[in-house]
Amino acid sequence: MGEPRLPQNLQGLLRFCMQVGDNPPTSADVASMDPERARWLQEAMDSLTVDIGKQLRERIAKLLQNADPAADGDSEAAEKCLDCLEETKDLCDNLDVANDFIKLGGLDAAAYVCQRCGGRLRSAALHLLAGLFQNNPFAQVAGLGCVRDLVCAVGDVGNDDGDVRFAALSALSCLVRDCPAAQTACVQAGGLPAIAGCLRFGDGVSDVQQRRRRRLRRKAAFLLASLAGEESDSLADRLADDSGGIVVASLIDSVSELVDATDDAKSADEGGEDDEAAAAERLDWLEYALRCLLLLCQRRPRLLDNVGQRSRLEAGLASLLSSPSLRCLPELGELADRLLALSQRQQKTEGGGEEAVDR
């Protein structure tokens, strides 16, 4: 008699265990099983079988029922909705489950919560959308209708703690990554100025606000650098128009601010985990800002035609290259050197039209 076949499901696992056990039952034992015991065994097996589709439909219904604009406090409805959003996000970490959720109307339900609720419910719904869109082309196409609402949330300056804006920026970032249709929709909806506006979001009063705002600004610089690196002529063209001017101006301001902030922090001999985290975030933000500026200006050197902007950029780069705490970082130094050379070259060729720039 050959080896028992390996089990493929729960029923097969039970049969396998019975076959390889010390005292496997005979056919007579199986045939004579007590009906009550057989019913109990069937119920036990059924309880171990999860109906994902049913779970998803129940969660969608719960989201729609508890998405009350007035329920964003500690109310029972708010807690139910928040728990449902977080549980659904965990379920949808599986790509197949995420796609089933979308097909059953879950994307519309999450968007509905975003539109009707604020605060932590809106933030949780936006994080759910980000999880659905991430590395999921099917979800990205299905979510094209969400672009305008996400752009509005990213540009919502009335949300002063930065938490909802960060969640919206995360969702927008996941939606547009490697998705030309979403990138076009984002640009058409005014996404570039909205993202650039996050770079101008000043520090908060409390430590929590400051952390949230640093995180938001770092994320915005990362997204702009990612978009600038996309092989999309239409995107480069849009970045070179008026909205691109806003992006470049915001990035240049960021470079000057970050160099000064880093030097000030070093001079003050800041210490502690929070200060180390803040310093790391500033360095990441600075790298993304420099990388984005370099990519944009390589494609469209005329973005540096504004004399005032170019002067501010060159002053910021000169400060970076002379900063003891920054010049020792090779990657930042290389980006600054290349960008400074590009700016100076553009200054020399001004008036003669755009020239090809070595990449």
Secondary structure as a PSIPRED ss2 file (coil, helix, strand):
# PSIPRED VFORMAT (PSIPRED V4.0)

   1 M C   1.000  0.000  0.000
   2 G C   1.000  0.000  0.000
   3 E C   1.000  0.000  0.000
   4 P C   1.000  0.000  0.000
   5 R C   1.000  0.000  0.000
   6 L C   1.000  0.000  0.000
   7 P C   1.000  0.000  0.000
   8 Q C   1.000  0.000  0.000
   9 N C   1.000  0.000  0.000
  10 L H   0.000  1.000  0.000
  11 Q H   0.000  1.000  0.000
  12 G H   0.000  1.000  0.000
  13 L H   0.000  1.000  0.000
  14 L H   0.000  1.000  0.000
  15 R H   0.000  1.000  0.000
  16 F H   0.000  1.000  0.000
  17 C H   0.000  1.000  0.000
  18 M H   0.000  1.000  0.000
  19 Q H   0.000  1.000  0.000
  20 V H   0.000  1.000  0.000
  21 G C   1.000  0.000  0.000
  22 D C   1.000  0.000  0.000
  23 N C   1.000  0.000  0.000
  24 P C   1.000  0.000  0.000
  25 P C   1.000  0.000  0.000
  26 T C   1.000  0.000  0.000
  27 S H   0.000  1.000  0.000
  28 A H   0.000  1.000  0.000
  29 D H   0.000  1.000  0.000
  30 V H   0.000  1.000  0.000
  31 A H   0.000  1.000  0.000
  32 S C   1.000  0.000  0.000
  33 M C   1.000  0.000  0.000
  34 D C   1.000  0.000  0.000
  35 P H   0.000  1.000  0.000
  36 E H   0.000  1.000  0.000
  37 R H   0.000  1.000  0.000
  38 A H   0.000  1.000  0.000
  39 R H   0.000  1.000  0.000
  40 W H   0.000  1.000  0.000
  41 L H   0.000  1.000  0.000
  42 Q H   0.000  1.000  0.000
  43 E H   0.000  1.000  0.000
  44 A H   0.000  1.000  0.000
  45 M H   0.000  1.000  0.000
  46 D H   0.000  1.000  0.000
  47 S H   0.000  1.000  0.000
  48 L C   1.000  0.000  0.000
  49 T C   1.000  0.000  0.000
  50 V C   1.000  0.000  0.000
  51 D C   1.000  0.000  0.000
  52 I H   0.000  1.000  0.000
  53 G H   0.000  1.000  0.000
  54 K H   0.000  1.000  0.000
  55 Q H   0.000  1.000  0.000
  56 L H   0.000  1.000  0.000
  57 R H   0.000  1.000  0.000
  58 E H   0.000  1.000  0.000
  59 R H   0.000  1.000  0.000
  60 I H   0.000  1.000  0.000
  61 A H   0.000  1.000  0.000
  62 K H   0.000  1.000  0.000
  63 L H   0.000  1.000  0.000
  64 L H   0.000  1.000  0.000
  65 Q H   0.000  1.000  0.000
  66 N H   0.000  1.000  0.000
  67 A C   1.000  0.000  0.000
  68 D C   1.000  0.000  0.000
  69 P C   1.000  0.000  0.000
  70 A C   1.000  0.000  0.000
  71 A C   1.000  0.000  0.000
  72 D C   1.000  0.000  0.000
  73 G C   1.000  0.000  0.000
  74 D C   1.000  0.000  0.000
  75 S C   1.000  0.000  0.000
  76 E H   0.000  1.000  0.000
  77 A H   0.000  1.000  0.000
  78 A H   0.000  1.000  0.000
  79 E H   0.000  1.000  0.000
  80 K H   0.000  1.000  0.000
  81 C H   0.000  1.000  0.000
  82 L H   0.000  1.000  0.000
  83 D H   0.000  1.000  0.000
  84 C H   0.000  1.000  0.000
  85 L H   0.000  1.000  0.000
  86 E H   0.000  1.000  0.000
  87 E H   0.000  1.000  0.000
  88 T H   0.000  1.000  0.000
  89 K H   0.000  1.000  0.000
  90 D H   0.000  1.000  0.000
  91 L H   0.000  1.000  0.000
  92 C C   1.000  0.000  0.000
  93 D C   1.000  0.000  0.000
  94 N C   1.000  0.000  0.000
  95 L H   0.000  1.000  0.000
  96 D H   0.000  1.000  0.000
  97 V H   0.000  1.000  0.000
  98 A H   0.000  1.000  0.000
  99 N H   0.000  1.000  0.000
 100 D H   0.000  1.000  0.000
 101 F H   0.000  1.000  0.000
 102 I H   0.000  1.000  0.000
 103 K H   0.000  1.000  0.000
 104 L C   1.000  0.000  0.000
 105 G C   1.000  0.000  0.000
 106 G H   0.000  1.000  0.000
 107 L H   0.000  1.000  0.000
 108 D H   0.000  1.000  0.000
 109 A H   0.000  1.000  0.000
 110 A H   0.000  1.000  0.000
 111 A H   0.000  1.000  0.000
 112 Y H   0.000  1.000  0.000
 113 V H   0.000  1.000  0.000
 114 C H   0.000  1.000  0.000
 115 Q H   0.000  1.000  0.000
 116 R H   0.000  1.000  0.000
 117 C C   1.000  0.000  0.000
 118 G C   1.000  0.000  0.000
 119 G H   0.000  1.000  0.000
 120 R H   0.000  1.000  0.000
 121 L H   0.000  1.000  0.000
 122 R H   0.000  1.000  0.000
 123 S H   0.000  1.000  0.000
 124 A H   0.000  1.000  0.000
 125 A H   0.000  1.000  0.000
 126 L H   0.000  1.000  0.000
 127 H H   0.000  1.000  0.000
 128 L H   0.000  1.000  0.000
 129 L H   0.000  1.000  0.000
 130 A H   0.000  1.000  0.000
 131 G H   0.000  1.000  0.000
 132 L H   0.000  1.000  0.000
 133 F H   0.000  1.000  0.000
 134 Q C   1.000  0.000  0.000
 135 N C   1.000  0.000  0.000
 136 N C   1.000  0.000  0.000
 137 P H   0.000  1.000  0.000
 138 F H   0.000  1.000  0.000
 139 A H   0.000  1.000  0.000
 140 Q H   0.000  1.000  0.000
 141 V H   0.000  1.000  0.000
 142 A H   0.000  1.000  0.000
 143 G C   1.000  0.000  0.000
 144 L H   0.000  1.000  0.000
 145 G H   0.000  1.000  0.000
 146 C H   0.000  1.000  0.000
 147 V H   0.000  1.000  0.000
 148 R H   0.000  1.000  0.000
 149 D H   0.000  1.000  0.000
 150 L H   0.000  1.000  0.000
 151 V H   0.000  1.000  0.000
 152 C H   0.000  1.000  0.000
 153 A H   0.000  1.000  0.000
 154 V H   0.000  1.000  0.000
 155 G C   1.000  0.000  0.000
 156 D C   1.000  0.000  0.000
 157 V C   1.000  0.000  0.000
 158 G C   1.000  0.000  0.000
 159 N C   1.000  0.000  0.000
 160 D C   1.000  0.000  0.000
 161 D C   1.000  0.000  0.000
 162 G C   1.000  0.000  0.000
 163 D H   0.000  1.000  0.000
 164 V H   0.000  1.000  0.000
 165 R H   0.000  1.000  0.000
 166 F H   0.000  1.000  0.000
 167 A H   0.000  1.000  0.000
 168 A H   0.000  1.000  0.000
 169 L H   0.000  1.000  0.000
 170 S H   0.000  1.000  0.000
 171 A H   0.000  1.000  0.000
 172 L H   0.000  1.000  0.000
 173 S H   0.000  1.000  0.000
 174 C H   0.000  1.000  0.000
 175 L H   0.000  1.000  0.000
 176 V H   0.000  1.000  0.000
 177 R C   1.000  0.000  0.000
 178 D C   1.000  0.000  0.000
 179 C C   1.000  0.000  0.000
 180 P H   0.000  1.000  0.000
 181 A H   0.000  1.000  0.000
 182 A H   0.000  1.000  0.000
 183 Q H   0.000  1.000  0.000
 184 T H   0.000  1.000  0.000
 185 A H   0.000  1.000  0.000
 186 C H   0.000  1.000  0.000
 187 V H   0.000  1.000  0.000
 188 Q H   0.000  1.000  0.000
 189 A C   1.000  0.000  0.000
 190 G C   1.000  0.000  0.000
 191 G H   0.000  1.000  0.000
 192 L H   0.000  1.000  0.000
 193 P H   0.000  1.000  0.000
 194 A H   0.000  1.000  0.000
 195 I H   0.000  1.000  0.000
 196 A H   0.000  1.000  0.000
 197 G H   0.000  1.000  0.000
 198 C H   0.000  1.000  0.000
 199 L H   0.000  1.000  0.000
 200 R C   1.000  0.000  0.000
 201 F C   1.000  0.000  0.000
 202 G C   1.000  0.000  0.000
 203 D C   1.000  0.000  0.000
 204 G C   1.000  0.000  0.000
 205 V C   1.000  0.000  0.000
 206 S C   1.000  0.000  0.000
 207 D H   0.000  1.000  0.000
 208 V H   0.000  1.000  0.000
 209 Q H   0.000  1.000  0.000
 210 Q H   0.000  1.000  0.000
 211 R H   0.000  1.000  0.000
 212 R H   0.000  1.000  0.000
 213 R H   0.000  1.000  0.000
 214 R H   0.000  1.000  0.000
 215 R H   0.000  1.000  0.000
 216 L H   0.000  1.000  0.000
 217 R H   0.000  1.000  0.000
 218 R H   0.000  1.000  0.000
 219 K H   0.000  1.000  0.000
 220 A H   0.000  1.000  0.000
 221 A H   0.000  1.000  0.000
 222 F H   0.000  1.000  0.000
 223 L H   0.000  1.000  0.000
 224 L H   0.000  1.000  0.000
 225 A H   0.000  1.000  0.000
 226 S H   0.000  1.000  0.000
 227 L H   0.000  1.000  0.000
 228 A H   0.000  1.000  0.000
 229 G C   1.000  0.000  0.000
 230 E C   1.000  0.000  0.000
 231 E C   1.000  0.000  0.000
 232 S C   1.000  0.000  0.000
 233 D H   0.000  1.000  0.000
 234 S H   0.000  1.000  0.000
 235 L H   0.000  1.000  0.000
 236 A H   0.000  1.000  0.000
 237 D H   0.000  1.000  0.000
 238 R H   0.000  1.000  0.000
 239 L H   0.000  1.000  0.000
 240 A C   1.000  0.000  0.000
 241 D C   1.000  0.000  0.000
 242 D H   0.000  1.000  0.000
 243 S H   0.000  1.000  0.000
 244 G H   0.000  1.000  0.000
 245 G H   0.000  1.000  0.000
 246 I H   0.000  1.000  0.000
 247 V H   0.000  1.000  0.000
 248 V H   0.000  1.000  0.000
 249 A H   0.000  1.000  0.000
 250 S H   0.000  1.000  0.000
 251 L H   0.000  1.000  0.000
 252 I H   0.000  1.000  0.000
 253 D H   0.000  1.000  0.000
 254 S H   0.000  1.000  0.000
 255 V H   0.000  1.000  0.000
 256 S H   0.000  1.000  0.000
 257 E H   0.000  1.000  0.000
 258 L H   0.000  1.000  0.000
 259 V H   0.000  1.000  0.000
 260 D H   0.000  1.000  0.000
 261 A H   0.000  1.000  0.000
 262 T H   0.000  1.000  0.000
 263 D H   0.000  1.000  0.000
 264 D H   0.000  1.000  0.000
 265 A H   0.000  1.000  0.000
 266 K H   0.000  1.000  0.000
 267 S H   0.000  1.000  0.000
 268 A C   1.000  0.000  0.000
 269 D C   1.000  0.000  0.000
 270 E C   1.000  0.000  0.000
 271 G C   1.000  0.000  0.000
 272 G C   1.000  0.000  0.000
 273 E H   0.000  1.000  0.000
 274 D H   0.000  1.000  0.000
 275 D H   0.000  1.000  0.000
 276 E H   0.000  1.000  0.000
 277 A H   0.000  1.000  0.000
 278 A H   0.000  1.000  0.000
 279 A H   0.000  1.000  0.000
 280 A H   0.000  1.000  0.000
 281 E H   0.000  1.000  0.000
 282 R H   0.000  1.000  0.000
 283 L H   0.000  1.000  0.000
 284 D H   0.000  1.000  0.000
 285 W H   0.000  1.000  0.000
 286 L H   0.000  1.000  0.000
 287 E H   0.000  1.000  0.000
 288 Y H   0.000  1.000  0.000
 289 A H   0.000  1.000  0.000
 290 L H   0.000  1.000  0.000
 291 R H   0.000  1.000  0.000
 292 C H   0.000  1.000  0.000
 293 L H   0.000  1.000  0.000
 294 L H   0.000  1.000  0.000
 295 L H   0.000  1.000  0.000
 296 L H   0.000  1.000  0.000
 297 C H   0.000  1.000  0.000
 298 Q H   0.000  1.000  0.000
 299 R H   0.000  1.000  0.000
 300 R C   1.000  0.000  0.000
 301 P H   0.000  1.000  0.000
 302 R H   0.000  1.000  0.000
 303 L H   0.000  1.000  0.000
 304 L H   0.000  1.000  0.000
 305 D C   1.000  0.000  0.000
 306 N C   1.000  0.000  0.000
 307 V H   0.000  1.000  0.000
 308 G H   0.000  1.000  0.000
 309 Q H   0.000  1.000  0.000
 310 R H   0.000  1.000  0.000
 311 S H   0.000  1.000  0.000
 312 R H   0.000  1.000  0.000
 313 L H   0.000  1.000  0.000
 314 E H   0.000  1.000  0.000
 315 A H   0.000  1.000  0.000
 316 G H   0.000  1.000  0.000
 317 L H   0.000  1.000  0.000
 318 A H   0.000  1.000  0.000
 319 S H   0.000  1.000  0.000
 320 L H   0.000  1.000  0.000
 321 L H   0.000  1.000  0.000
 322 S H   0.000  1.000  0.000
 323 S C   1.000  0.000  0.000
 324 P C   1.000  0.000  0.000
 325 S C   1.000  0.000  0.000
 326 L C   1.000  0.000  0.000
 327 R C   1.000  0.000  0.000
 328 C C   1.000  0.000  0.000
 329 L C   1.000  0.000  0.000
 330 P H   0.000  1.000  0.000
 331 E H   0.000  1.000  0.000
 332 L H   0.000  1.000  0.000
 333 G H   0.000  1.000  0.000
 334 E H   0.000  1.000  0.000
 335 L H   0.000  1.000  0.000
 336 A H   0.000  1.000  0.000
 337 D H   0.000  1.000  0.000
 338 R H   0.000  1.000  0.000
 339 L H   0.000  1.000  0.000
 340 L H   0.000  1.000  0.000
 341 A H   0.000  1.000  0.000
 342 L H   0.000  1.000  0.000
 343 S H   0.000  1.000  0.000
 344 Q H   0.000  1.000  0.000
 345 R H   0.000  1.000  0.000
 346 Q H   0.000  1.000  0.000
 347 Q H   0.000  1.000  0.000
 348 K H   0.000  1.000  0.000
 349 T H   0.000  1.000  0.000
 350 E C   1.000  0.000  0.000
 351 G C   1.000  0.000  0.000
 352 G C   1.000  0.000  0.000
 353 G C   1.000  0.000  0.000
 354 E C   1.000  0.000  0.000
 355 E C   1.000  0.000  0.000
 356 A C   1.000  0.000  0.000
 357 V C   1.000  0.000  0.000
 358 D C   1.000  0.000  0.000
 359 R C   1.000  0.000  0.000
